[in-house]
Amino acid sequence: MHNSLFFCTFVADLILIHMKIRISLFAMLFMALPMFAQVHITITDSTWSTSELSSLVGQTVIFDAPIVVSSNANGNYTVGPWRRYHPENQGVAGSEEYSTTVRINSATTFSLTGISGYHRCGEKIYNLKAKVNSSNSLSMIDGTWKGDTRSDLESRLPELGDYRILVCAFNLENYFVKNLGPEYLGANSYAEHQQQRKKVSKALKRINADIYGLVELEQGNDAIAEITSDLNKNLPGRNYKYFNDGTTGSSQKVDFVYDANVVEPIGTPAETNVELSYRKKMVCFREKATGEKFIFSINHFKSMNTGGADRRENEAKAVVKLYNSYRQNANIRENDVLFMGDFNCYAMTDPVFVFLNNGMIDLHRAYHADSSYSYMFGGLANYIDHAISNETLYRQITGMAAYHINSDEDDKYTYDKSSDETMFRCSDHDPVLVGLKPDSTLSQSFEPYISNDIMASDSVGFYYIYTTTTEDPVIYFDIYTINGIRICPPTRIIYEGDIFESHTKYYSLNNNNPKLPDEVKAFLPLPSGLYILHFYYKGQIVSHKLIVR
């Protein structure tokens, strides 16, 4: 009896001990579970900060939003949910846009190691899986890369519409032929220049423009003659010519190369030598097939490290003054104008406002809202390579874009640091392209508006009424909270069709609109509250209040 009782007690104790061990092991595993969990990081607006990663050091995280490369210098990658832009490219110094950009640049970016292969700035990583080393340093484990690769850029130019004339403005980063060596601005040797020549030649061939406005050429004719010769050799059937301006020297100039089969100049270029000589020129071109004319102004203002912005503002005023005089010339009699070149100033600075205050249109803003760039400085995207037109020429422009073959590339691929002979990183500036379909008879009039400023669900309509237009206008929109936080990126309006009466088109902001990008649908339906809709049109911003109930 005792033996049986002892045996039963012994077995019960064994079972209890076994259960306690299992419970203890389960508890230990349960307590350790957060150490191995994959935490999903959801980023819904610009209030997100990398400080939220501080409590996740040592853990694995997965980002639900795409992560974009902002800098790739020397293989060191800086990334974040938004690309970093120079504050003065996004807003006037001291403005809310300026301050928000400063905060986002510092609070939402982190370094990312463990990246395999070479990736360009602007490329995005979807479903990034990474280990958190610190709030501003992560190690990549997995992810899917998307974005423009070198092969993509080689296979196609930016979308510029159905143009007849392609205009290219391009800062060649000191293209010198005669004055070589460390005491001059360009290549240090003949061998270096030949490397530079190969890269630049391939870029100009791929662009295949009808008119080039070239910046940072060596004064004299040797450099521009070499470029023109290479173009004619590389593009059979073209008949490129240049202007003999009679200059000599070891400094820079701007000038034109044009296909005489397509356009012809009316006379010789006019120029202003305010502040700097040979760096602000314009000429009127006539399209040979139609007789249509326009003035093309190519410029290179003083660099930012040589004098204050007031000197570049003086240059801008001098260019506008020259235009107002030149266009009244008896042989010209033409108002349509396209100002391009390296103004050495950001979008929201006084030299640019000189043009805008004279009724001109910033084509970067008109065609790309505030997402445009052509240059990188300190890891911050911006455009100092401008394209500005007057109202009447704007109606004849089919598209405008920077061709990102340089600014998104690692500097190590430049001609003086690498044996790379591709067109990529042939300069530190991107070429800026404008498509033209000259037609001085075009007229266009419309005003974007919304159907109702009270939005009961996730749907609101945008409309425009037009008189005469060959294509839909280029209008972008974005959405801000009342506190100034942008929750929807700049998105081009692709109109769905005509409604009610002729000359009226519509676009609906709801998940049923097949032309609404998925990245915008992700923000819908909007929570109840007050929002601000911004429409970007011809470089201007039209704002509307939106109440969601």
Secondary structure in CASP SS format (residue, H / E / C, confidence):
PFRMAT SS
TARGET T0000
AUTHOR 0000-0000-0000
METHOD secondary structure of the structure
MODEL  1
M C 1.00
H H 1.00
N H 1.00
S H 1.00
L H 1.00
F H 1.00
F H 1.00
C H 1.00
T H 1.00
F H 1.00
V H 1.00
A H 1.00
D H 1.00
L H 1.00
I H 1.00
L H 1.00
I H 1.00
H H 1.00
M H 1.00
K H 1.00
I H 1.00
R H 1.00
I H 1.00
S H 1.00
L H 1.00
F H 1.00
A H 1.00
M H 1.00
L H 1.00
F H 1.00
M H 1.00
A H 1.00
L H 1.00
P H 1.00
M H 1.00
F H 1.00
A C 1.00
Q E 1.00
V E 1.00
H E 1.00
I E 1.00
T C 1.00
I C 1.00
T C 1.00
D C 1.00
S C 1.00
T C 1.00
W C 1.00
S C 1.00
T H 1.00
S H 1.00
E H 1.00
L H 1.00
S H 1.00
S H 1.00
L H 1.00
V C 1.00
G C 1.00
Q C 1.00
T E 1.00
V E 1.00
I E 1.00
F E 1.00
D C 1.00
A C 1.00
P C 1.00
I E 1.00
V E 1.00
V E 1.00
S E 1.00
S E 1.00
N C 1.00
A H 1.00
N H 1.00
G H 1.00
N C 1.00
Y E 1.00
T E 1.00
V E 1.00
G E 1.00
P C 1.00
W C 1.00
R C 1.00
R C 1.00
Y E 1.00
H C 1.00
P H 1.00
E H 1.00
N H 1.00
Q H 1.00
G C 1.00
V C 1.00
A C 1.00
G C 1.00
S C 1.00
E H 1.00
E H 1.00
Y H 1.00
S H 1.00
T H 1.00
T H 1.00
V H 1.00
R H 1.00
I H 1.00
N H 1.00
S H 1.00
A H 1.00
T C 1.00
T C 1.00
F E 1.00
S E 1.00
L E 1.00
T E 1.00
G C 1.00
I C 1.00
S C 1.00
G C 1.00
Y C 1.00
H C 1.00
R C 1.00
C C 1.00
G C 1.00
E C 1.00
K E 1.00
I E 1.00
Y E 1.00
N E 1.00
L E 1.00
K E 1.00
A E 1.00
K E 1.00
V E 1.00
N E 1.00
S E 1.00
S C 1.00
N C 1.00
S E 1.00
L E 1.00
S E 1.00
M E 1.00
I E 1.00
D E 1.00
G E 1.00
T E 1.00
W E 1.00
K E 1.00
G C 1.00
D C 1.00
T C 1.00
R H 1.00
S H 1.00
D H 1.00
L H 1.00
E H 1.00
S H 1.00
R C 1.00
L C 1.00
P C 1.00
E C 1.00
L C 1.00
G C 1.00
D C 1.00
Y C 1.00
R C 1.00
I E 1.00
L E 1.00
V E 1.00
C E 1.00
A E 1.00
F E 1.00
N E 1.00
L E 1.00
E E 1.00
N E 1.00
Y E 1.00
F C 1.00
V C 1.00
K C 1.00
N C 1.00
L C 1.00
G C 1.00
P C 1.00
E C 1.00
Y C 1.00
L C 1.00
G C 1.00
A C 1.00
N C 1.00
S C 1.00
Y H 1.00
A H 1.00
E H 1.00
H H 1.00
Q H 1.00
Q H 1.00
Q H 1.00
R H 1.00
K H 1.00
K H 1.00
V H 1.00
S H 1.00
K H 1.00
A H 1.00
L H 1.00
K H 1.00
R H 1.00
I H 1.00
N C 1.00
A C 1.00
D C 1.00
I E 1.00
Y E 1.00
G E 1.00
L E 1.00
V E 1.00
E E 1.00
L E 1.00
E E 1.00
Q C 1.00
G C 1.00
N C 1.00
D H 1.00
A H 1.00
I H 1.00
A H 1.00
E H 1.00
I H 1.00
T H 1.00
S H 1.00
D H 1.00
L H 1.00
N H 1.00
K H 1.00
N H 1.00
L C 1.00
P C 1.00
G C 1.00
R C 1.00
N C 1.00
Y E 1.00
K E 1.00
Y E 1.00
F C 1.00
N C 1.00
D C 1.00
G C 1.00
T C 1.00
T C 1.00
G C 1.00
S C 1.00
S C 1.00
Q E 1.00
K E 1.00
V E 1.00
D E 1.00
F E 1.00
V E 1.00
Y E 1.00
D E 1.00
A C 1.00
N C 1.00
V C 1.00
V E 1.00
E E 1.00
P E 1.00
I C 1.00
G C 1.00
T C 1.00
P C 1.00
A E 1.00
E E 1.00
T C 1.00
N C 1.00
V C 1.00
E C 1.00
L C 1.00
S C 1.00
Y C 1.00
R C 1.00
K E 1.00
K E 1.00
M E 1.00
V E 1.00
C E 1.00
F E 1.00
R E 1.00
E E 1.00
K C 1.00
A C 1.00
T C 1.00
G C 1.00
E C 1.00
K E 1.00
F E 1.00
I E 1.00
F E 1.00
S E 1.00
I E 1.00
N E 1.00
H E 1.00
F C 1.00
K C 1.00
S C 1.00
M C 1.00
N C 1.00
T C 1.00
G C 1.00
G C 1.00
A H 1.00
D H 1.00
R H 1.00
R H 1.00
E H 1.00
N H 1.00
E H 1.00
A H 1.00
K H 1.00
A H 1.00
V H 1.00
V H 1.00
K H 1.00
L H 1.00
Y H 1.00
N H 1.00
S H 1.00
Y H 1.00
R C 1.00
Q C 1.00
N C 1.00
A C 1.00
N C 1.00
I C 1.00
R C 1.00
E C 1.00
N C 1.00
D C 1.00
V E 1.00
L E 1.00
F E 1.00
M E 1.00
G E 1.00
D E 1.00
F C 1.00
N C 1.00
C C 1.00
Y C 1.00
A C 1.00
M C 1.00
T C 1.00
D H 1.00
P H 1.00
V H 1.00
F H 1.00
V H 1.00
F H 1.00
L H 1.00
N C 1.00
N C 1.00
G C 1.00
M C 1.00
I E 1.00
D E 1.00
L H 1.00
H H 1.00
R H 1.00
A H 1.00
Y H 1.00
H H 1.00
A C 1.00
D C 1.00
S C 1.00
S C 1.00
Y C 1.00
S C 1.00
Y E 1.00
M E 1.00
F E 1.00
G C 1.00
G C 1.00
L E 1.00
A E 1.00
N E 1.00
Y C 1.00
I C 1.00
D E 1.00
H E 1.00
A E 1.00
I E 1.00
S E 1.00
N C 1.00
E H 1.00
T H 1.00
L H 1.00
Y H 1.00
R C 1.00
Q C 1.00
I E 1.00
T E 1.00
G E 1.00
M E 1.00
A E 1.00
A E 1.00
Y C 1.00
H C 1.00
I C 1.00
N C 1.00
S C 1.00
D C 1.00
E C 1.00
D C 1.00
D H 1.00
K H 1.00
Y H 1.00
T C 1.00
Y C 1.00
D C 1.00
K C 1.00
S C 1.00
S C 1.00
D C 1.00
E C 1.00
T C 1.00
M C 1.00
F C 1.00
R C 1.00
C C 1.00
S C 1.00
D C 1.00
H C 1.00
D C 1.00
P C 1.00
V E 1.00
L E 1.00
V E 1.00
G E 1.00
L E 1.00
K C 1.00
P C 1.00
D C 1.00
S C 1.00
T C 1.00
L C 1.00
S C 1.00
Q C 1.00
S C 1.00
F C 1.00
E C 1.00
P C 1.00
Y E 1.00
I E 1.00
S C 1.00
N C 1.00
D C 1.00
I E 1.00
M E 1.00
A C 1.00
S C 1.00
D C 1.00
S C 1.00
V C 1.00
G E 1.00
F E 1.00
Y E 1.00
Y E 1.00
I E 1.00
Y C 1.00
T C 1.00
T C 1.00
T C 1.00
T C 1.00
E C 1.00
D C 1.00
P C 1.00
V C 1.00
I E 1.00
Y E 1.00
F E 1.00
D E 1.00
I E 1.00
Y E 1.00
T E 1.00
I C 1.00
N C 1.00
G C 1.00
I C 1.00
R E 1.00
I E 1.00
C E 1.00
P E 1.00
P E 1.00
T E 1.00
R E 1.00
I C 1.00
I C 1.00
Y C 1.00
E C 1.00
G E 1.00
D E 1.00
I C 1.00
F C 1.00
E C 1.00
S C 1.00
H C 1.00
T E 1.00
K E 1.00
Y E 1.00
Y E 1.00
S E 1.00
L C 1.00
N C 1.00
N C 1.00
N C 1.00
N C 1.00
P C 1.00
K C 1.00
L C 1.00
P C 1.00
D H 1.00
E H 1.00
V H 1.00
K H 1.00
A C 1.00
F C 1.00
L C 1.00
P C 1.00
L C 1.00
P C 1.00
S C 1.00
G E 1.00
L E 1.00
Y E 1.00
I E 1.00
L E 1.00
H E 1.00
F E 1.00
Y E 1.00
Y E 1.00
K C 1.00
G C 1.00
Q E 1.00
I E 1.00
V E 1.00
S E 1.00
H E 1.00
K E 1.00
L E 1.00
I E 1.00
V E 1.00
R C 1.00
END
